[in-house]
Each structure stands twice: as structure tokens, then as C-alpha cells.
Amino acid sequence: MDFLFQLLIDSALNMYAALRFLVMPALAILVLAILFRRDHWMSDMRQVARESELSLKIILFNAAVSMPLISIVVTALYDWIHSNGLMLFSVATWESLPVPLVLFFALFFGDFVGYWRHRLEHTPLLWPAHAVHHSDTEVTWLTSARWHPINLLTVHSLAGSAMLIMGFPVWAVLFNSMMRGYYGFFIHANLPWTYGVLGKYIVSPAMHRWHHSAEEKAFDKNFSEFFCIFDRMFGTYYLPGPCDGPLGVSDDMQPTLRSQIGFAFSPRAYRKIFSRKPQPHEEPAL
């Protein structure tokens, strides 16, 4: 009973924290929309309302149900790594370096791990879970937090373990998490910015929007979140200009919470993925 009560408390606190975390980016995106879309920002909001509502439902479901359970698994994994002394560097080693340098290393290494973790999520085994993130046919800032529970587990276990093994101080790990969270909201926003020459080095909203494109030429491109160097090194960089085409790459998921969460547990999802590549999103029949 105490365990279940604690889970309920954790769920309530997680939902409150999730809503608080969304306030600042929501206000920032609203300001950008008013400034750059002017007469169209309200019609834009109406256009994305349905998908945004579904994204919000998935976010709250994860906060209430997924994260309390995932945190138990991830904590056990972190404890195992720590108790077995698997850290490559000590916290003292990092703290002997200038703080800005440590923060940069944490962000750069986090993006390196994120790149390969993201590529792994596009393989047949993990795609049915990651497809929830790509099923958004509008792609707004809320899409950044639209994750299947299995996908959340891979994010926290793989990326978190890698940061722990490197021995980064807690403040550097928190900085990496905060930057990835807020910048993730920004690059998912519907902004046509390519950053010009800087776009060859830093991931822009336009670059990441191509990652969500339904056009086959953009499939399996642009896996990085901050630095383009990994996409450029490993042949997955793609930025011909702003992305104005259709978005979304899932055939079978309906735009409901039940269908989105259940898709990764359906045998048909894996049969389809192993037989051919994900195809552009098809609207469900009315």
C-alpha cells in the first residue's frame, strides 16, 4: 500500500512539474508566433490544435504513469553502474576544469550519445515506439515531448547511463538535460530558419523539421539535436532549405492516446517495419 501511495504521489508531482515545465516555452513560442506570423498566428494555432491536444495527452500520461515506473528502473541501473565503479572519470577530474569547458563537454558528449541513440530508435526494433514522436502531422514545439514510454526508457537509460559513466558532476548533467529540453522545444517549432552558414554547425528548426518530413529523400536524416558535426561526419546531414512539405511517417496509428501508446505493443507494427520502410502518414478513413 505504501508503494502504491508513493506512486500516486509521484504521479501527481510529475504532472504538476510537466505542466510547469511547459509554461516558459509556451510563452516564448507564443511571442515568436505573434512577431513572425502576425496576422496568421491564430489560424496557425487552430490548425495544429488537434495534434497539440493529443501531444499534451501523451505528455500528461507519461508524467502520471510512465515516469514514476521508469524512474525506478533507471535509478536501479544508475546504482548498479555506481556501485560497480564503472565511471571512466571522477567528478573531481571534471571539477578541476573551468566550468564553461565542462558544460560544453557535457553538451557535446550528450549530443554525441543522443545522435547514436536517435539512430538506434530508427531501427526496426525501436521504431514502433519512436513512431509516436513522428506521428505528429503538424510538428509543433509540443512534439518535442511527445514520446512513447518505451522511447522515454531508452532516452533516460542510454543517455543517462552514458553521462554517469563519464563521471560528469550533477550540475553538468542537469545543464545538459535543461538545454536539450528547452532547445528541443525550439527546433520543433514551425520556424523556417536555417541559420545560414551557422546551420552547417548548429541544428536549426528547418534542419530538424526535415527529420520529420514525410518525403522519402529526407528519411533517416538529421539525428543530432545541437551540433551538425555528427550528421555531417556520418552522412545523415540534409538541409536543402526550409521544409514546407508534409510531415509524419506512420501509417497505422490513429490520432488517439490509446492507439499511440498501444502501437508499439502490436505485432503488426513489427511485421510491417521488418517488411518495408515506414511510409508517409496516411490520414485515417472517416
C-alpha positions in Angstrom: 0.0 0.0 0.0 2.8 2.4 0.8 4.4 1.7 -2.6 1.2 2.4 -4.4 0.6 5.5 -2.4 4.1 6.7 -3.2 3.5 6.1 -6.9 0.3 8.2 -6.8 2.2 11.0 -5.1 4.9 10.8 -7.6 2.4 10.8 -10.5 0.7 13.9 -9.2 4.0 15.7 -8.6 5.2 14.7 -12.1 2.1 16.0 -13.8 2.5 19.3 -11.9 6.1 19.5 -12.9 5.4 18.7 -16.5 2.8 21.5 -16.7 5.2 24.0 -15.1 8.0 22.9 -17.5 5.7 23.8 -20.4 4.8 27.3 -19.3 8.0 29.1 -20.3 8.4 27.5 -23.8 4.7 28.1 -24.4 5.1 31.8 -23.7 8.3 32.0 -25.8 6.7 30.2 -28.8 3.6 32.4 -28.5 5.8 35.6 -28.6 7.7 34.2 -31.7 4.4 33.4 -33.4 3.0 36.8 -32.8 6.2 38.5 -34.0 6.8 36.4 -37.1 3.4 35.1 -38.2 1.5 38.3 -37.3 -1.9 38.0 -39.0 -1.7 34.2 -39.2 -0.7 33.1 -35.7 -4.2 32.5 -34.5 -5.2 30.4 -37.6 -1.9 28.5 -37.2 -2.9 27.6 -33.6 -6.3 26.4 -34.8 -4.7 24.3 -37.5 -2.4 22.5 -35.0 -5.0 22.3 -32.2 -6.0 18.6 -32.7 -2.4 17.3 -32.8 -1.3 19.6 -30.0 -4.2 18.2 -27.8 -3.0 14.7 -28.5 0.6 15.6 -27.7 -0.5 17.1 -24.4 -2.4 14.0 -23.5 0.7 11.8 -24.2 2.8 14.2 -22.1 0.5 14.0 -19.2 0.1 10.2 -19.5 3.9 9.8 -19.3 4.1 12.2 -16.4 1.4 10.3 -14.4 2.1 6.7 -15.4 5.3 6.2 -17.3 7.9 8.3 -15.5 7.3 7.0 -11.9 7.9 3.5 -13.2 10.8 4.4 -15.5 12.5 6.3 -12.6 12.5 3.0 -10.6 14.3 1.1 -13.4 16.7 3.9 -14.2 17.6 4.5 -10.6 18.4 0.8 -10.2 20.6 1.0 -13.3 22.4 4.1 -12.1 23.0 2.5 -8.7 24.5 -0.6 -10.4 26.8 1.5 -12.5 27.9 3.5 -9.5 28.3 0.5 -7.1 30.5 -1.3 -9.7 32.7 1.7 -10.2 32.2 1.9 -13.9 32.9 5.6 -14.2 35.7 6.5 -16.6 36.4 9.8 -14.9 35.9 11.1 -11.4 33.8 14.1 -10.5 36.9 15.7 -9.1 38.6 15.4 -12.6 35.8 17.4 -14.2 35.6 19.9 -11.3 39.3 20.7 -11.8 38.5 22.1 -15.2 36.9 25.5 -16.0 33.1 25.4 -15.6 32.3 26.7 -19.1 34.6 23.9 -20.6 32.9 21.2 -18.5 29.4 22.5 -19.6 30.5 22.4 -23.2 31.9 18.9 -22.9 28.7 17.7 -21.3 26.6 19.2 -24.0 28.8 17.9 -26.8 29.1 14.4 -25.4 25.4 14.4 -24.7 24.7 15.2 -28.3 27.1 12.5 -29.5 25.2 9.9 -27.4 21.9 11.4 -28.4 22.8 11.1 -32.1 23.5 7.4 -31.9 20.6 6.8 -29.5 18.4 8.5 -32.0 19.7 6.4 -34.9 19.0 3.3 -32.8 15.4 4.4 -32.4 15.1 4.4 -36.2 16.0 0.8 -36.4 13.2 -1.9 -36.8 13.3 -2.9 -33.2 12.7 0.5 -31.6 10.9 2.3 -34.5 7.3 1.3 -33.4 7.9 3.2 -30.2 9.7 6.2 -31.7 7.0 6.4 -34.4 4.8 8.1 -31.8 7.1 11.1 -31.9 7.0 11.1 -35.7 3.2 10.6 -36.0 2.5 14.3 -35.5 1.5 15.6 -38.9 1.9 19.3 -37.8 5.0 19.2 -35.6 4.9 22.0 -33.1 7.0 22.7 -30.1 4.9 20.2 -28.1 6.1 17.4 -30.4 9.4 17.6 -28.7 7.9 16.0 -25.6 5.6 13.6 -27.5 7.2 10.2 -26.6 6.1 6.6 -26.2 7.0 5.2 -22.7 9.5 2.7 -24.3 11.2 5.6 -26.1 11.4 7.5 -22.8 13.1 4.5 -21.2 15.7 4.4 -23.9 16.3 8.1 -23.6 16.8 8.1 -19.8 18.6 4.7 -19.6 21.1 5.1 -22.5 21.8 8.8 -22.4 21.7 9.0 -18.6 24.0 6.0 -18.1 26.5 7.4 -20.6 26.6 10.7 -18.7 27.1 8.8 -15.4 29.8 6.6 -16.8 31.7 9.7 -17.9 31.5 10.9 -14.3 30.1 14.4 -15.1 29.1 16.4 -12.0 25.4 16.6 -11.2 25.3 20.3 -12.2 26.8 19.5 -15.7 24.3 16.7 -16.2 21.4 19.0 -15.2 22.7 21.7 -17.6 22.8 19.1 -20.4 19.2 18.0 -19.6 17.9 21.5 -19.4 19.5 22.7 -22.6 18.3 19.6 -24.5 14.8 20.1 -23.1 14.4 23.8 -24.0 16.3 23.7 -27.3 14.3 20.6 -28.3 11.1 22.7 -27.9 12.7 25.4 -30.1 13.8 23.3 -33.0 10.4 21.6 -33.2 8.7 24.9 -33.6 7.3 25.8 -37.0 10.1 28.2 -37.9 11.7 28.4 -41.4 15.1 29.4 -40.0 18.1 27.6 -41.5 20.7 29.7 -39.6 22.6 30.4 -43.0 26.3 29.4 -42.7 25.8 28.7 -39.0 23.4 26.0 -40.0 26.3 23.8 -41.1 27.4 23.6 -37.4 24.3 24.2 -35.3 21.0 22.3 -35.7 18.3 24.8 -36.8 14.5 24.4 -36.7 14.4 23.9 -40.5 17.0 21.2 -40.3 15.1 19.3 -37.7 11.8 19.8 -39.5 13.3 17.8 -42.4 13.9 15.0 -39.9 10.1 14.8 -39.5 9.4 15.1 -43.3 7.2 12.5 -45.0 9.3 12.8 -48.1 11.4 9.7 -48.6 14.5 11.7 -49.6 14.6 13.0 -46.0 14.1 9.7 -44.2 16.8 8.8 -41.7 18.4 12.3 -41.8 19.3 14.9 -39.2 19.6 12.9 -36.0 21.5 15.5 -34.0 19.9 18.0 -31.6 22.6 20.7 -31.2 25.7 20.1 -33.3 25.6 19.2 -37.0 29.1 17.7 -36.9 27.8 14.2 -36.2 25.3 14.3 -39.1 28.0 15.6 -41.4 30.6 13.1 -40.3 28.2 10.1 -40.6 26.4 11.1 -43.8 23.0 12.0 -42.4 23.1 15.8 -42.9 20.2 17.2 -45.0 19.3 20.8 -45.3 18.3 22.0 -48.8 16.3 24.9 -47.3 13.1 25.4 -45.3 10.9 22.3 -45.1 7.4 23.1 -46.4 6.2 19.6 -47.3 4.0 17.1 -45.5 5.1 15.7 -42.1 4.6 12.4 -40.3 5.8 8.9 -41.2 3.3 6.4 -39.6 0.6 4.5 -41.5 -1.2 2.6 -38.8 -1.5 4.8 -35.7 -4.8 6.6 -35.1 -4.7 10.1 -33.6 -5.8 8.8 -30.1 -3.9 8.2 -26.9 -4.8 4.5 -26.8 -3.7 3.9 -30.4 -0.4 5.9 -30.0 0.6 4.0 -26.8 -0.6 0.6 -28.0 1.1 0.8 -31.4 4.5 -0.4 -30.1 2.8 -3.4 -28.4 1.1 -4.5 -31.6 2.7 -7.5 -33.5 1.6 -5.9 -36.8 3.8 -2.9 -36.2 6.9 -5.1 -36.2 5.8 -7.2 -39.1 5.3 -4.1 -41.1 8.6 -2.5 -40.1 10.6 -5.6 -40.9 9.0 -5.9 -44.3 9.5 -2.4 -45.5 10.4 1.2 -44.5 7.9 3.4 -42.7 5.7 5.1 -45.3 4.4 8.7 -45.3 1.5 9.3 -43.0 -1.9 8.3 -44.3 -5.0 10.0 -42.8 -7.4 7.5 -41.2 -10.5 6.9 -43.1 -13.6 8.8 -41.9 
